[in-house]
């Protein structure tokens, strides 16, 4: 799981410490342990990687990556926010940036993440959020 983690309209990206020396930029997040709730896993990963706490807002899009001939990853990009911008990096990362969302194309992201981010359709998300708000008002509120 990966997070589009915002603090006051700025998006957090992390630069990965990798063995191959590519040092790609990525979104905070990581794997879900067996039996772990995905939202709990994402909060745990963000805290481990950055020292930040997050508020989960909603899932946005899936991504996939073939690591080896028989090893595949499928992930979920989620919208989250935090109330703090004081990042404490773990050993997994060497740098971080709080950027404007439109600047993300200026950073070398892993191709699987780029694909997932490109699939996010803002107009459809807005329409879906309006439908969900209408549903909640009509069905869940007296």
C-alpha positions as CSV (number, residue, x, y, z in Angstrom):
1,X,0.0,0.0,0.0
2,X,1.2,3.5,-0.8
3,X,-0.1,6.9,0.4
4,X,-0.7,10.2,-1.3
5,X,0.1,11.8,2.1
6,X,-0.7,15.5,2.3
7,X,0.1,18.1,4.8
8,X,-1.4,21.5,4.1
9,X,-1.7,20.8,0.3
10,X,1.8,19.5,0.0
11,X,2.5,15.9,-0.9
12,X,5.2,13.8,0.7
13,X,7.6,11.8,-1.5
14,X,10.6,9.7,-0.2
15,X,13.9,8.8,-1.9
16,X,14.6,5.1,-1.6
17,X,17.9,3.7,-0.5
18,X,18.3,0.8,-2.9
19,X,21.0,-1.7,-3.5
20,X,21.2,-0.9,-7.3
21,X,22.0,2.8,-6.8
22,X,19.0,4.1,-8.7
23,X,17.6,5.9,-5.6
24,X,14.1,6.3,-7.0
25,X,11.5,8.5,-5.4
26,X,8.3,6.9,-4.1
27,X,5.3,7.4,-2.0
28,X,5.4,6.3,1.7
29,X,3.9,2.9,2.5
30,X,4.7,-0.7,2.3
31,X,3.5,-4.3,2.7
32,X,0.6,-5.7,4.6
33,X,1.4,-8.5,6.9
34,X,-0.7,-11.6,6.9
35,X,-4.0,-11.0,8.7
36,X,-3.3,-7.3,9.1
37,X,-5.9,-4.7,8.4
38,X,-4.8,-2.7,5.3
39,X,-5.4,0.7,6.9
40,X,-3.5,-0.3,10.0
41,X,-0.7,-1.6,7.8
42,X,-0.5,1.7,6.0
43,X,-0.5,3.7,9.2
44,X,2.3,1.4,10.6
45,X,4.4,1.7,7.5
46,X,4.1,5.5,7.4
47,X,5.0,5.8,11.0
48,X,8.0,3.4,10.5
49,X,9.3,5.2,7.4
50,X,8.6,8.8,8.4
51,X,7.6,9.1,12.1
52,X,4.3,10.7,11.0
53,X,0.8,9.7,12.0
54,X,-1.8,9.8,9.2
55,X,-5.5,10.0,8.8
56,X,-6.9,7.6,6.1
57,X,-9.3,9.3,3.8
58,X,-10.0,6.8,1.0
59,X,-8.5,4.3,-1.5
60,X,-7.8,5.8,-4.9
61,X,-6.2,3.3,-7.4
62,X,-4.4,0.0,-7.7
63,X,-0.9,-0.5,-9.1
64,X,1.1,-3.7,-10.0
65,X,4.7,-4.7,-10.4
66,X,6.4,-7.8,-11.6
67,X,9.6,-8.2,-9.4
68,X,10.8,-11.4,-11.0
69,X,9.4,-14.1,-13.4
70,X,7.2,-15.5,-10.6
71,X,7.0,-12.7,-8.1
72,X,4.2,-10.1,-8.5
73,X,3.1,-7.2,-6.3
74,X,-0.3,-5.6,-6.4
75,X,-0.8,-2.5,-4.4
76,X,-3.3,0.2,-3.5
77,X,-2.7,4.0,-3.6
78,X,-4.7,5.7,-0.8
79,X,-5.4,9.3,0.0
80,X,-4.2,10.3,3.5
81,X,-3.3,13.4,5.4
82,X,-1.2,14.3,8.4
83,X,-1.1,17.1,10.8
84,X,2.7,17.3,11.1
85,X,5.4,17.9,8.5
86,X,8.4,16.9,10.7
87,X,9.7,13.8,8.9
88,X,12.1,11.4,10.6
89,X,13.4,9.1,7.9
90,X,14.0,5.4,8.5
91,X,17.0,3.5,7.1
92,X,15.0,2.7,4.0
93,X,15.2,6.3,2.6
94,X,17.8,8.9,2.2
95,X,15.8,12.0,1.5
96,X,12.2,13.4,1.4
97,X,10.4,16.4,-0.1
98,X,7.0,18.1,0.5
99,X,6.0,19.0,-3.0
100,X,3.0,20.5,-4.9
101,X,1.1,17.6,-6.5
102,X,1.8,18.9,-10.0
103,X,5.6,18.6,-9.3
104,X,5.6,14.8,-9.0
105,X,6.5,14.4,-12.6
106,X,9.8,16.1,-11.9
107,X,10.9,13.1,-9.8
108,X,12.0,9.7,-11.0
109,X,9.3,7.4,-9.7
110,X,9.1,3.6,-10.2
111,X,7.2,2.9,-13.4
112,X,4.5,0.9,-11.5
113,X,3.7,3.9,-9.4
114,X,3.6,6.2,-12.3
115,X,1.1,3.8,-14.0
116,X,-1.1,3.8,-10.9
117,X,-1.0,7.5,-10.5
118,X,-1.9,8.1,-14.1
119,X,-5.0,5.9,-13.7
120,X,-6.4,8.3,-11.0
121,X,-9.1,10.2,-12.7
122,X,-9.8,13.4,-10.6
123,X,-13.2,14.0,-12.3
124,X,-14.4,10.5,-11.5
125,X,-13.2,10.8,-7.9
126,X,-15.1,14.0,-7.4
127,X,-18.2,12.5,-8.9
128,X,-17.9,9.4,-6.7
129,X,-17.3,11.5,-3.6
130,X,-20.4,13.6,-4.3
131,X,-22.4,10.4,-4.8
132,X,-21.1,9.0,-1.5
133,X,-21.9,12.2,0.3
134,X,-25.5,12.1,-1.1
135,X,-25.8,8.4,-0.1
136,X,-24.7,9.2,3.5
137,X,-27.1,12.1,3.8
138,X,-30.0,10.1,2.4
139,X,-29.4,6.7,4.1
140,X,-27.3,7.2,7.2
141,X,-28.6,10.5,8.6
142,X,-32.0,10.9,10.1
